[in-house]
Every structure is written in C-alpha cells, then in structure tokens.
Amino acid sequence: MAKTKQTNNSGMDKDRDYKPAKASIDLLNELHCEIALYYIDCVKSGEDLSSGTLAAINSFLKTNEITADLVELGKEQNFSLKLKELIEINNNKKETA
C-alpha cells in the first residue's frame, strides 16, 4: 500500500496509508465530529467570522437538521441564536463600511 503525505487542520503533516476505496462509516463520523467541533470553536472564539464561514456553519446545521427548542434552551446555551447574532453583527458591519 502506498504512503501519502497529508496535512491536517493544524498544518502538521501526517503519513497515512493511501486507500483508493470508500471511507468507512467510522472515518466519516470522525470527520463529521471534527467539522462540528471546528465550527463550535469558531463561534465560541468571539472573533469576526467571514460571511463564507457563517454560511458554511449555517449550511452544516441545515444539512444535519440541527434545530433547538427555544423554550428548553437558555439564550446562552443556544448555538443557533449565537450564530444568528454573529450574522447580524457581520451584516451591520458591512452596511456601515
């Protein structure tokens, strides 16, 4: 089996066995989890997010049918509300620029 060099999100190289076959469910689940954690870190950082990042997060939530019952969650626990606030802040900055 051939070895290939890949770069992960931290920029570190990883040697992995290259398999020209379909990814396993476990690998896809791991990727899904890593993407979700990355988006959570982006939102929690409080940094300005690009409109592309916000759109990607929103798309990820919609694709995965992630919803929350606003009655059950407090405002500080609601990821969707936090994302909406960030989008509004981003839009307001564009309007004033």
N, C-alpha and C positions, 0 to 999 in steps of 0.2 A: 504494500500500500504506500502511495506517495505521501510525502510530508509537504505541507504548505504552511507558509507563514501568514498569520492573520493578525490584525491589530484590534484590540478591544477598545471600549469607550475611554479607558484611562490612557490610551496611547501606547500601552505596553504590547510588545509582540508576544504571540503565543504560537508555539509549534503544535499543530494538530494534524491528525491523520485525515487526509482528504478522502471522502467517500462520495462518489458521484451518484448517490442514491437519495431517496426521500429522507427527510429528517424524521426522527422518532417523535412520538407524542410527548415524551418526557423533555426532549430538547426544545420543542415548540412551546411547551408550558413554561420552561425556564426562560426562554426568550420573552414570552408574554409578561412574565413576572418582572423581569429586568426592565422592560419598557415601562411598565406601570410604576415601578419604583423610581425610575429616572424622572418621569413626569411629576410624581409626587414631590421629589426633591426640588424640581424646577419651581413648582408653585410655592412650596414652603420657604424657598430661599428669599422671597420678597424682592428679588431683582426684577428689573424690567424684562419682560418676555417679548420676543418679536411676535408679530402677528402670525407668522408662519408656525411658530411653536405653539401659540394659543390655538390655532386652527388644528394642528396635529393632535393636541390634547383633547380638544372638543370632538374631533373625529374618532379618536380612540375610545372615548366614553360612549359615543353614539353607537359605534360598531359593536361594542361589547355590551350594549343595552344597559349601561350603568346609570341607575337612577337612585334617588333617595326620597324618602317621605319626609317632607319638611316638618311635619308635626312631630316625628320621632327624633329628629336630629336638632341639636342646638346649632345656632349660627356658626360657632367656632368649629364645629365638627363637620360641617357640610362642605365637602370638596367642590361641589358644583357651584355653590354660592361664591366661594373663594375665586374660582375660575371666572365666574361672571363679573365679579368686582375687578379682576385684573384686566379683562377685556374692556370694561367700561373705562378704566383708567387709561389704557392704551389708546382707546378711541378719542378720549378727551385730549390727550397729548397731541395727537395728530391734528385735531381741529384747531388747537391753539398755536400750532407750529406754522 
